[in-house]
Amino acid sequence: MVKIETASLDQVAQEPKGEGLLSAVGGLQFLTAQFFTIVATILGVYLAGYVGFQRTLEYDRFVKAQQRSDVVAAVQGELKQNMLRLQKFNERLPADVGTGLAASEWPRLRLFVWQATGRSSSAFDMPPQIINDVQAVYEDVGEMLNDAEARQSFKSLTTSNGYFRSQFKERLNTQLKFVEMSILPSLDKAVAASEQLVIKYSGSDSAR
């Protein structure tokens, strides 16, 4: 009986310490399961963060596309209104014959949208060439409409200012044609491109 107890104690003493530790924590299978659980948790957090980042990025793109579309469309609409008023004014503007024009009959450019756009970063949402062309037209036409000599010449029609009036109408016609043939078609393309971007990003989950 004594020998059996001694042998059992010897066996216990000879047990590897590693196996005792594994047994204490639940065994190798338990540790493996815990390892994969931790890895899966880390991957899950990473994927959730990545998906959230992508959705935020897509939403930002959608918002910027919508802003660009709104800005370009507003600038286009305001330019069309100004050109329509100038065309009507040009039709009434006498060059050789007719009655003169009073100061109250001269139009003023409506530049609320254009000026508001210029004071914000939204101006850079439009193609640079369009910005330069629109600004140049508004400056040139604005100077023409505020020219005191031109107003006086069209108020009092005389043979001495006939040439000046003809040149004025020619310059105005040139500006109107440039807007019609160059700027407005470019704006049409910019509006169409902006609308396509809005449609593209509005189809994402983040933009819904």
Stockholm file with secondary structure:
# STOCKHOLM 1.0

chainA/1-208         MVKIETASLDQVAQEPKGEGLLSAVGGLQFLTAQFFTIVATILGVYLAGYVGFQRTLEYDRFVKAQQRSDVVAAVQGELKQNMLRLQKFNERLPADVGTGLAASEWPRLRLFVWQATGRSSSAFDMPPQIINDVQAVYEDVGEMLNDAEARQSFKSLTTSNGYFRSQFKERLNTQLKFVEMSILPSLDKAVAASEQLVIKYSGSDSAR
#=GR chainA/1-208 SS CHHHHHHHHHHHHHSCHHHHHHHHHTCHHHHHHHHHHHHHHHHHHHHHHHHHHHHHHHHHHHHHHHHHHHHHHHHHHHHHHHHHHHHHHHHHCCSSSSCCCCGGGSCCCCCHHHHHHHTSGGGGGSCHHHHHHHHHHHHHHHHHHTCHHHHHHHHSCCGGGHHHHHHHHHHHHHHHHHIIIIIHHHHHHHHHHHHHHHHHHHTSGGGC
#=GC SS_cons         CHHHHHHHHHHHHHSCHHHHHHHHHTCHHHHHHHHHHHHHHHHHHHHHHHHHHHHHHHHHHHHHHHHHHHHHHHHHHHHHHHHHHHHHHHHHCCSSSSCCCCGGGSCCCCCHHHHHHHTSGGGGGSCHHHHHHHHHHHHHHHHHHTCHHHHHHHHSCCGGGHHHHHHHHHHHHHHHHHIIIIIHHHHHHHHHHHHHHHHHHHTSGGGC
//
